[in-house]
Amino acid sequence: MLTKALVLTDGEADLLSRVLEEVKTKTFEESEVNLDDSQALDTLISCFRNAEKQELKKERRHTYFSPLGKRLVLGTLLDRQRLE
């Protein structure tokens, strides 16, 4: 069996500890559920993944409209040349 490990410096471990405490506090305030450290970490990771998915959706919409916008600009420029 392979084991993966994460090595944190004191500062990184302190930051992670504070973030997990914040996640636990917010979760308790919103739903009155007590989380342990691993559950808080899972919740934090889930939030990051959801944010990443939302960002990808925005990028897809932007790339979808980008070719359309380019065609509209090109069409406008061609129409101007015909009128001149």
Secondary structure, DSSP 8 states (H G I E B T S, - for coil): ---------HHHHHHHHHHHHHHHHHHHHHH-----HHHHHHHHHHHHHHHHHHHHHHHHHHHHHHHHHHHHHHHHHHHHHHH-
